[in-house]
């Protein structure tokens, strides 16, 4: 599995895959990989995942885990 660090509105580290965001949460098994839709950014996806009443999108396999999400690196551990 791979992960990706969110630096800001759509920014990623040099060498990271563009258009993919990755997140981790202690209550979620593994790493969530998400591709923002048009008009979305990694920051807006992270905000959605951390908003308690958010619903209607299927990030992270449609998980209902809200809050506690953090950005993670999209590069496989070495």
Residue, then its C-alpha position, 0 to 999 in steps of 0.5 A: x500500500x502507498x500513501x501521500x502527504x498533503x501540503x496544502x490545496x492540491x500540493x504534493x511532494x516532488x516525485x509524488x503521483x499527481x492527483x492522488x491523495x492518501x490518508x491514515x486513521x487509527x480507526x481505519x485498516x490500511x491507508x486510504x487512497x483517494x483521487x479528488x474529483x474536478x474542483x476538489x483538492x487533497x485538502x478538501x477531501x481531508x476536510x470531508x473525512x474529518x467533518x463529523x456529519x459529512x456523507x454522500x461521498x465514497x472516499x476510502x471505500x465508503x468508510x463512515x470513520x470521521x475525524x482523526x484523519x491525517x495526510x500520509x505519504x503515497x510512497x511505499x515504505x522503504 
